[in-house]
Amino acid sequence: MIPVKVTKISYHSESKSYAVILKEITGEKCLPVIVGSFEAQSIALAIETVDTPRPLTHDLICDLISGVDGVLNAVRINSLDEGVFFSQLEIESIKLGKRIIDATAEKINLDKNKVLMNIENYGNTTAATIPLLMYDYEKNLNEGDKLILAAFGAGLTWGAAYLTWAYN
């Protein structure tokens, strides 16, 4: 993935469309992306931080990301089909992961004080979640403690285990 920024929006009179010029942040290469007038206007308004009478699509997406304490890590263009760019937003959200953990604890009537969590320190670390948690909380565990360990990752991947702690 190559990080880019919008450097210019220019009108192409022959095609009656606009070119959004994306430039590498750490290089000199540029990529023109042809967009319609509504999209060009929306991008220009966002760049200039102009208030509009109603929220535009990107405003709603920004509100959604902010609402889950998320961070937009990347926008990946996956394909181009008949002049339409299809992309994915990579959003990292600690709050979403914490909500799932809290909802699960509530559903099984588990006291929140018994839920060990480090998502606020590391984010959702998928496969490393349980080893990091065990490292962080190992000193708080006693031989014979019953543990339910669960982790979830991208898509529908998840794992869980029930065990009895054997160390002191």
WOMO-V422747 format. One record per residue. N is the residue number from 1. PHI is phi in whole degrees, -180 to 180 (NA if undefined). Layout:
# WOMO-V422747
n:N phi:PHI
n:N phi:PHI
This chain:
# WOMO-V422747
n:1 phi:NA
n:2 phi:-114
n:3 phi:-66
n:4 phi:-133
n:5 phi:-137
n:6 phi:-78
n:7 phi:-105
n:8 phi:-166
n:9 phi:-124
n:10 phi:-129
n:11 phi:-89
n:12 phi:-110
n:13 phi:-64
n:14 phi:-63
n:15 phi:-96
n:16 phi:53
n:17 phi:-135
n:18 phi:-119
n:19 phi:-111
n:20 phi:-94
n:21 phi:-93
n:22 phi:-102
n:23 phi:-121
n:24 phi:-55
n:25 phi:-71
n:26 phi:-107
n:27 phi:-143
n:28 phi:-113
n:29 phi:-70
n:30 phi:-125
n:31 phi:-132
n:32 phi:-84
n:33 phi:-118
n:34 phi:-83
n:35 phi:-133
n:36 phi:-79
n:37 phi:-66
n:38 phi:-66
n:39 phi:-65
n:40 phi:-62
n:41 phi:-65
n:42 phi:-62
n:43 phi:-64
n:44 phi:-62
n:45 phi:-64
n:46 phi:-68
n:47 phi:-64
n:48 phi:-85
n:49 phi:48
n:50 phi:-89
n:51 phi:-72
n:52 phi:-117
n:53 phi:-66
n:54 phi:-141
n:55 phi:-67
n:56 phi:-92
n:57 phi:-54
n:58 phi:-66
n:59 phi:-64
n:60 phi:-66
n:61 phi:-65
n:62 phi:-62
n:63 phi:-63
n:64 phi:-63
n:65 phi:-62
n:66 phi:-65
n:67 phi:-64
n:68 phi:-108
n:69 phi:51
n:70 phi:-93
n:71 phi:-130
n:72 phi:-82
n:73 phi:-85
n:74 phi:-164
n:75 phi:-120
n:76 phi:-109
n:77 phi:-81
n:78 phi:-91
n:79 phi:-159
n:80 phi:-130
n:81 phi:-132
n:82 phi:52
n:83 phi:82
n:84 phi:-111
n:85 phi:-84
n:86 phi:-111
n:87 phi:-141
n:88 phi:-124
n:89 phi:-98
n:90 phi:-99
n:91 phi:-117
n:92 phi:-105
n:93 phi:-138
n:94 phi:-72
n:95 phi:-64
n:96 phi:-61
n:97 phi:-62
n:98 phi:-65
n:99 phi:-62
n:100 phi:-64
n:101 phi:-63
n:102 phi:-61
n:103 phi:-65
n:104 phi:-65
n:105 phi:-60
n:106 phi:-65
n:107 phi:-63
n:108 phi:-100
n:109 phi:55
n:110 phi:-97
n:111 phi:-57
n:112 phi:-60
n:113 phi:-69
n:114 phi:-93
n:115 phi:-93
n:116 phi:-89
n:117 phi:-146
n:118 phi:-133
n:119 phi:-61
n:120 phi:-73
n:121 phi:-86
n:122 phi:-120
n:123 phi:81
n:124 phi:-83
n:125 phi:-99
n:126 phi:44
n:127 phi:-64
n:128 phi:-91
n:129 phi:-56
n:130 phi:-68
n:131 phi:-59
n:132 phi:-64
n:133 phi:-63
n:134 phi:-62
n:135 phi:-63
n:136 phi:-68
n:137 phi:-111
n:138 phi:-52
n:139 phi:-70
n:140 phi:-89
n:141 phi:-94
n:142 phi:-122
n:143 phi:-55
n:144 phi:97
n:145 phi:-61
n:146 phi:-91
n:147 phi:-124
n:148 phi:-113
n:149 phi:-109
n:150 phi:-143
n:151 phi:-145
n:152 phi:-134
n:153 phi:-138
n:154 phi:-65
n:155 phi:65
n:156 phi:-108
n:157 phi:-78
n:158 phi:-163
n:159 phi:-154
n:160 phi:-151
n:161 phi:-151
n:162 phi:-114
n:163 phi:-149
n:164 phi:-108
n:165 phi:-68
n:166 phi:-108
n:167 phi:-117
n:168 phi:-122
